[in-house]
Amino acid sequence: MIFRQLFDPSSSTYTYLLGDSGEAVLIDPVYEQVPRDLALLQELGLKLVSSLDTHVHADHVTGAWRLRQRCGSAIALSEAAGAAEVDKPLRHGDRIHFGQRYLAVRATPGHTSGCLTYVLDDDSMAFTGDSLLIRGCGRTDFQQGSPQQLFASVHEQILTLPPSCLLYPAHDYRGITVTSVAEERRYNPRLGGDVDVGDFTGHMNNLNLPHPKQMAVAVPANLRCGKPEGDAPTDTPDWAPLTLRFSGVWEIEPMGLLEQQKNVQIVDVREAPEFIDRLGHLHGATLVPLSQLTERMAELDRERPIVAVCRSGVRSAQASVLLTKAGFGKVANLAGGMLRWKIEGYPVESDPA
């Protein structure tokens, strides 16, 4: 069997690829990382048959819908999640097959009402989502969470697996990649040792955590299995190394722009005083303030790729959307704007254009 653990640094999310006999599944794919996942599948000679989410995430957008668009894979998610676009609504006891292997589905609600844990057929590894983290667990204060339910789920469905069973969570914020049933039984400060349901409930009810930063975007999107609202591009452009954000905006990293600088139009959408302030501007950039962009689009070459730039990447993202809607076919936003460009030490100019 082929096994790979992949990581998204923006959300500290682990994605897992399991393959056998030419078929594969992905667990907890991330929207922005779909090009990476597709490239790995191709290199390993695997056909993606299913993408599985452990629950409706609140800190990132799933790549499930985007993967289905690219390779026809089925979307699998807990029936209890109530999400649209699901091809395989899962219940406790179901199996997800790939090649000659399968993952057994265990319902482990408590973090959310629709949490699942996926257990490999020989009980050698399990994918616990946010139900059980390494020396921790997911919060229980939103999305129909319940500390009593989570305590029961972990003790009845996860910690009853063989002691040697390796446990792979959806997240870790310290760089730890794997744990085991034996370790968590003994060392998990929230759920292991002599902790009882009263101890656990009291602890969880007094965490007072802020909501995840992406929650307002991620939860509605994940209830559509990552399908964007309206039309969104899915094919990766070939004119530069780009990353598609869930907003539908393609981004280029500073190093990528440095390599492509002679081949693109750089459109700086800041105001005139900003163009010559301490951040400076890029060599060859054309100043077209966002407030003037619509009326000045005729000045731009529709056949040549455009990279929009601003101070932080926010206004230029809006400019990218406007340009794309106006029919410009090759448009990208500079990730992090001039702030990041300057921090990373790339050259700037300060003279008026």
C-alpha positions, -999 to 999 in steps of 0.1 A, spaced: 0 0 0 11 35 -8 8 61 21 17 98 21 11 125 47 8 160 31 7 193 49 -10 227 43 10 253 62 -17 280 60 -42 260 80 -19 234 96 -40 207 79 -28 172 72 -41 155 40 -36 118 36 -32 98 4 -37 60 5 -32 40 -26 -34 3 -37 -36 -15 -70 -37 18 -90 -65 33 -69 -64 60 -42 -83 80 -17 -75 114 -2 -86 123 33 -92 159 42 -79 176 9 -74 213 10 -88 235 -19 -55 254 -25 -35 222 -25 -54 204 -52 -27 210 -79 -1 195 -55 -24 165 -49 -31 159 -86 6 161 -94 14 135 -68 -14 111 -80 0 114 -115 35 107 -104 25 77 -84 3 64 -112 -29 64 -91 -65 71 -100 -84 90 -73 -116 71 -66 -129 90 -35 -121 121 -15 -131 118 22 -135 146 47 -135 137 84 -161 165 90 -172 200 79 -141 220 86 -141 255 99 -105 265 93 -100 257 56 -120 249 25 -121 213 13 -107 203 -21 -133 176 -27 -154 194 -53 -124 206 -72 -109 171 -72 -142 157 -86 -142 183 -114 -106 173 -124 -106 135 -120 -142 123 -114 -136 112 -78 -166 106 -56 -171 129 -26 -177 111 7 -188 128 39 -209 120 69 -246 119 62 -251 137 94 -232 167 81 -262 176 58 -239 189 30 -247 193 -6 -227 178 -35 -220 146 -16 -219 114 -37 -214 90 -8 -232 100 24 -215 79 50 -228 61 81 -211 42 109 -201 8 96 -197 18 59 -166 10 40 -146 30 14 -128 7 -10 -96 15 -30 -78 -13 -48 -78 -44 -26 -80 -23 6 -107 -4 24 -113 21 52 -139 13 78 -161 43 88 -166 50 125 -189 78 136 -171 99 162 -193 130 168 -186 156 194 -163 181 178 -191 185 153 -222 164 148 -209 149 116 -174 138 126 -160 105 112 -129 84 119 -115 62 91 -98 30 101 -77 10 78 -89 -26 72 -61 -42 94 -65 -17 123 -29 -6 118 -38 31 113 -68 54 118 -75 90 106 -92 108 134 -99 143 120 -104 167 149 -120 141 172 -86 132 186 -55 153 181 -20 145 193 -22 150 230 -55 169 225 -88 170 208 -110 194 188 -132 220 204 -168 213 212 -184 248 213 -198 251 178 -213 231 149 -235 210 173 -204 200 193 -208 182 226 -181 174 251 -200 144 265 -205 130 230 -169 136 221 -157 118 252 -178 88 244 -168 88 208 -130 88 215 -132 62 243 -156 39 225 -145 42 188 -108 53 188 -91 43 221 -106 8 218 -84 1 187 -53 -20 192 -26 -1 213 -2 -2 183 -27 14 159 -12 46 146 -34 77 148 -32 105 122 -51 137 130 -64 164 107 -42 191 123 -11 196 144 3 230 153 37 218 166 50 198 137 42 164 153 29 140 126 16 108 143 7 92 176 -7 59 187 -36 45 207 -13 35 235 3 69 237 -31 88 238 -46 64 263 -17 72 287 -6 107 279 -35 127 264 -41 153 291 -78 158 281 -89 123 274 -63 98 287 -53 84 320 -79 87 348 -98 116 332 -135 110 333 -164 126 315 -169 152 342 -133 163 341 -134 165 303 -167 184 302 -155 210 327 -123 215 308 -139 219 274 -167 242 286 -141 267 299 -117 269 270 -133 302 257 -115 300 224 -120 326 196 -137 312 165 -114 301 136 -105 330 113 -118 313 82 -150 300 98 -174 324 81 -160 314 47 -151 278 53 -182 264 69 -207 276 42 -182 265 15 -177 231 30 -214 226 33 -212 227 -5 -181 203 -4 -159 232 -16 -180 242 -46 -175 279 -52 -204 302 -55 -209 312 -92 -183 303 -118 -147 297 -108 -117 286 -129 -103 252 -122 -76 247 -149 -41 258 -139 -27 284 -163 6 275 -179 22 310 -183 35 311 -147 35 290 -115 1 301 -99 -20 291 -70 -58 293 -71 -74 308 -40 -110 298 -31 -121 333 -40 -113 324 -76 -83 346 -78 -50 332 -91 -19 342 -71 17 344 -80 45 342 -54 71 370 -54 98 346 -66 75 335 -95 70 371 -105 107 378 -104 113 350 -128 84 362 -151 89 399 -148 100 405 -184 71 385 -198 41 401 -180 24 435 -176 26 447 -140 -3 468 -131 0 487 -98 -34 496 -85 -24 518 -56 -29 555 -55 -2 578 -70 15 588 -37 19 552 -27 37 544 -60 67 564 -48 65 559 -11 89 538 11 77 505 -4 85 518 -39 72 499 -70 83 472 -93 104 478 -124 83 484 -154 50 487 -134 22 507 -148 3 528 -123 -35 524 -127 -53 531 -94 -81 508 -87 -106 537 -88 -96 543 -124 -91 507 -136 -125 502 -153 -121 533 -174 -85 527 -183 -86 490 -193 -82 499 -229 -46 509 -221 -37 473 -213 -26 445 -237 -53 418 -236 -28 392 -251 -1 396 -225 -4 382 -190 -12 408 -162 0 407 -126 -19 431 -104 0 446 -75 -10 467 -44 3 473 -9 -9 440 7 -27 421 -21 -63 430 -12 -69 458 -37 -50 439 -64 -72 408 -58 -102 430 -65 -85 443 -96 -78 407 -107 -115 399 -105 -124 431 -125 -99 423 -152 -110 387 -155 -147 397 -157 -137 422 -184 -123 393 -205 -86 394 -198 -76 358 -199 -43 357 -181 -45 376 -148 -28 369 -114 -25 387 -81 9 392 -64 6 373 -31 12 396 -2 17 427 -24 45 451 -21 48 444 17 59 409 11 79 417 -20 99 442 1 103 419 31 117 391 9 143 416 -4 134 418 -41 144 450 -60 121 481 -61 122 515 -77 110 548 -62 110 572 -91 77 582 -107 68 560 -137 
